Amino acid sequence: MNAPDPEPIPVVRAVDHGTARLLPDVDRRRAWLLTVDGAPQSYVDLDDPAHLEFEYARRLGHVLDCAADEGVPLDVLHLGGGALTLPRYVAVTRPGSRQHVVEADSGLRELVAEQLPLPAGGAGIAVHGGDARAWLEAAPADSADVLVADVFGGSRVPAHLTTLEYAREADRVLRPGGTYAANLADGAPFAFLRSQLATFSAVFSHVALIAEPAVLRGRRFGNAVLVASRAEFDTSELARRTARDAFPARVEHGDALRRFVGDARPVADADAVPSPEPPGGSFSVG
């Protein structure tokens, strides 16, 4: 009789930008939560990579699902890697996709490669070390169908990934009709979020925002997904998908989004600041 598999145990390791913890999920045999300095970074189920646990990850997943017909392979550039949740998702939902992932934290890259390895052959996912902005500036023009930005220094989006110059580089790297999607975080009065929408609206013809109603009403600090493209995208389908989630979200676009942005102005490199520090306990895990 075969012995049962040993119970997974947490892994704690110092990485370049803090202390990383891999915590097993008691309800899923090979699922793990990655935190850095107590802030959740990624959730991965190695047996079911299509499972997206975090609400913002599901919303980014919806954007990826709507980027092309079902199952069509995509060329995707991910700025920010974590435990490679979304690259794994794309690999199983769109086999044959080519994906590049840029993660600056070498210790985190090593931890994920060791403890949460990709399938044999890499599943079309190539992981690179480096600064996200520098990598973007060196990337070939018209080389990506989708660009996903999920970069946080601690719990804040770095300033150099919030500017007009950065948005123009994203536009250059995307193919005509390509989609940019970014995970952001803010709370009322939304100075950061409004400035980001103004910045990307100055570069891309079509911009939308996905967020929970409670966040949009200023009741709590939380994540919001910014979506941008030079081509019109199906906001109705995005809205249907996000409305079906366990924690439903709204898709704001058009006049409603312009009212939300108000008099906010685009941000240049010289004026950029990181996203605001979350209030204590907003994202932390004990």
C-alpha positions in Angstrom: 0.0 0.0 0.0 1.4 3.4 -1.0 2.1 5.8 1.8 0.1 9.0 1.7 1.8 12.1 0.4 3.3 14.2 3.2 1.4 17.3 4.2 2.8 20.4 2.6 4.5 22.8 4.9 5.0 26.5 4.6 8.2 27.8 3.1 9.8 31.0 4.4 12.7 32.7 2.6 14.4 36.1 2.4 14.2 37.5 -1.1 15.5 40.7 -2.6 12.6 42.8 -1.4 11.5 41.3 1.8 10.4 38.0 3.3 8.5 35.6 1.1 6.2 33.0 2.4 4.6 30.1 0.5 1.5 28.9 2.5 -0.3 25.7 1.5 -4.1 25.9 1.0 -5.7 23.3 3.3 -8.6 22.9 0.8 -6.5 22.3 -2.4 -3.8 19.7 -2.3 -1.2 21.5 -4.4 -2.3 25.1 -4.1 -0.2 27.8 -2.6 -0.5 31.4 -1.5 2.6 33.6 -2.0 3.1 36.6 0.3 5.9 39.1 0.6 6.2 40.9 3.9 2.6 39.8 4.7 1.1 41.2 1.5 -0.5 38.6 -0.8 1.3 38.4 -4.1 0.0 35.3 -5.9 -2.1 32.2 -5.6 -1.4 29.1 -7.7 -3.0 25.7 -7.9 -0.5 23.5 -9.6 -3.2 20.9 -10.4 -5.6 23.5 -11.8 -3.7 26.5 -13.2 -7.0 27.9 -14.7 -8.2 28.5 -11.1 -7.8 32.2 -10.3 -8.4 32.8 -6.6 -7.8 36.5 -6.2 -10.5 38.9 -7.4 -8.1 41.1 -9.4 -6.5 38.1 -11.0 -10.0 36.9 -12.2 -10.6 40.3 -13.7 -7.2 40.3 -15.5 -8.2 36.7 -16.6 -11.4 38.1 -18.1 -9.4 40.7 -20.1 -7.2 37.9 -21.4 -10.2 35.8 -22.3 -11.7 38.6 -24.3 -8.5 39.6 -26.1 -9.1 37.0 -28.9 -11.4 34.2 -29.8 -11.4 31.3 -27.3 -8.3 29.2 -27.4 -6.4 31.3 -29.9 -2.7 31.6 -28.9 -1.4 35.0 -27.8 1.9 36.7 -27.4 1.8 38.1 -23.9 4.3 40.3 -22.0 3.8 40.2 -18.3 5.5 42.9 -16.2 5.7 41.5 -12.8 5.9 37.7 -12.2 5.1 36.7 -8.7 4.2 33.0 -8.7 3.3 33.2 -12.5 -0.4 32.8 -11.9 -1.6 34.5 -15.1 1.1 33.0 -17.4 0.1 29.6 -16.2 -3.6 30.5 -16.8 -2.8 31.6 -20.4 -0.7 28.5 -21.0 -3.7 26.2 -20.2 -6.5 28.3 -21.7 -4.6 29.3 -24.9 -2.1 26.5 -25.6 0.7 27.5 -27.9 0.9 31.1 -26.5 4.3 32.7 -26.3 4.8 34.5 -23.0 7.6 36.6 -21.5 7.6 37.4 -17.8 9.8 40.1 -16.3 10.4 39.8 -12.5 13.0 42.0 -10.9 13.4 40.0 -7.6 15.9 37.3 -8.3 15.3 35.6 -4.9 11.6 35.4 -5.7 12.3 34.0 -9.1 14.5 31.3 -7.6 11.9 30.4 -4.9 9.1 30.1 -7.5 11.2 28.0 -9.9 12.2 25.7 -7.0 8.9 25.3 -5.2 6.3 26.0 -7.9 8.0 24.8 -11.1 6.5 25.2 -14.5 5.6 22.1 -16.5 8.4 20.4 -18.3 9.4 22.5 -21.3 8.2 25.7 -19.7 4.7 25.7 -21.4 5.8 28.6 -23.6 6.7 30.8 -20.6 10.1 32.5 -20.4 11.0 34.2 -17.2 13.5 37.1 -17.2 15.2 39.2 -14.5 15.2 42.9 -14.8 13.4 46.2 -14.3 9.9 46.2 -15.9 10.3 49.7 -17.5 13.8 48.9 -18.8 12.6 45.6 -20.3 9.7 47.3 -21.9 11.9 50.0 -23.5 14.1 47.3 -25.0 11.3 45.2 -26.3 10.6 45.0 -30.0 7.8 47.2 -31.4 4.5 45.4 -32.3 5.6 42.3 -30.5 2.8 41.6 -28.0 -0.9 41.0 -28.3 -1.5 41.7 -24.6 0.7 43.5 -22.0 -0.2 42.7 -18.4 1.3 45.0 -15.7 1.1 43.7 -12.1 4.1 45.3 -10.5 4.2 46.3 -6.9 7.2 47.5 -4.8 5.8 46.2 -1.5 2.2 47.3 -1.7 2.7 50.3 -4.1 3.0 50.6 -7.9 6.4 52.1 -8.7 6.3 55.6 -10.0 8.2 54.9 -13.2 5.4 52.6 -14.3 2.7 55.3 -14.1 3.6 57.9 -16.7 2.9 59.1 -20.2 6.4 58.0 -21.3 5.7 54.5 -19.9 2.3 54.4 -21.6 3.8 55.3 -24.9 6.3 52.5 -24.6 3.4 50.1 -23.9 1.6 51.3 -27.0 4.8 50.9 -29.1 5.3 47.3 -27.9 1.6 46.3 -28.5 0.5 45.2 -31.9 -2.3 47.3 -33.5 -5.5 46.4 -31.6 -3.5 45.0 -28.7 -4.6 45.3 -25.1 -2.9 46.8 -22.1 -4.2 45.7 -18.6 -2.8 46.8 -15.3 -3.6 45.9 -11.7 -3.7 49.1 -9.6 -4.8 50.0 -6.1 -6.3 53.2 -4.6 -9.0 54.6 -2.4 -11.1 57.8 -2.2 -10.5 60.5 -3.4 -8.7 58.4 -6.1 -6.1 60.9 -7.1 -3.7 58.1 -8.2 -6.4 56.1 -10.1 -7.8 59.2 -11.8 -4.4 60.3 -12.9 -3.7 56.8 -14.3 -6.9 56.9 -16.4 -6.0 60.4 -17.6 -2.5 59.2 -18.5 -3.6 56.2 -20.5 -6.5 58.0 -22.1 -3.9 60.4 -23.6 -2.2 57.5 -25.4 -5.0 55.0 -26.1 -8.3 55.6 -27.8 -10.3 53.2 -25.6 -9.9 52.9 -21.8 -12.0 51.1 -19.2 -11.8 50.4 -15.5 -12.9 47.2 -13.7 -13.5 47.5 -9.9 -16.0 46.5 -7.2 -18.8 49.0 -6.5 -17.6 49.4 -2.9 -14.2 50.5 -4.1 -15.6 52.9 -6.8 -17.9 54.5 -4.2 -14.9 55.2 -1.9 -16.0 52.8 0.8 -12.7 51.0 1.0 -9.3 50.9 -0.5 -8.9 48.2 -3.1 -7.7 46.9 -6.5 -8.9 48.2 -9.8 -7.9 46.9 -13.3 -7.2 49.5 -16.0 -7.8 48.3 -19.6 -6.6 50.3 -22.6 -6.3 49.7 -26.3 -6.2 51.7 -29.6 -9.0 49.5 -30.8 -12.5 49.3 -29.4 -13.0 46.3 -27.1 -16.1 44.5 -25.9 -16.9 46.2 -22.6 -20.3 44.5 -22.6 -18.7 41.1 -22.5 -16.2 42.2 -19.9 -19.1 43.5 -17.8 -21.0 40.2 -18.1 -18.0 38.2 -17.0 -17.1 40.4 -14.1 -20.8 40.5 -12.9 -20.8 36.7 -12.6 -17.9 36.6 -10.2 -18.3 35.7 -6.5 -17.5 39.4 -5.8 -19.1 41.2 -8.7 -17.3 44.2 -10.3 -18.4 47.0 -12.6 -16.9 48.0 -15.9 -16.7 51.8 -16.2 -16.1 53.3 -19.6 -17.3 56.2 -21.9 -19.0 59.1 -20.3 -19.2 57.5 -16.8 -15.4 57.0 -16.9 -14.8 60.6 -18.1 -16.9 61.9 -15.2 -14.9 59.8 -12.8 -11.6 61.1 -14.2 -12.8 64.7 -14.0 -10.0 67.3 -14.2 -7.2 64.8 -13.5 -4.2 65.3 -15.7 -1.7 62.9 -17.3 1.5 62.2 -15.3 5.0 62.7 -16.8 8.2 61.1 -15.6 9.3 64.3 -13.9 6.1 64.4 -11.7 5.5 60.7 -11.0 4.9 59.2 -7.6 4.1 55.7 -6.5 0.6 54.6 -5.8 -0.6 55.4 -2.3 0.3 53.3 0.7 -2.7 51.0 1.6 -4.3 51.7 4.9 -3.1 49.3 7.6 -4.4 45.8 7.1 -5.9 46.4 3.6 -4.0 43.5 2.0 -2.0 41.9 4.8 -2.1 38.2 5.7 -1.5 37.3 9.3 
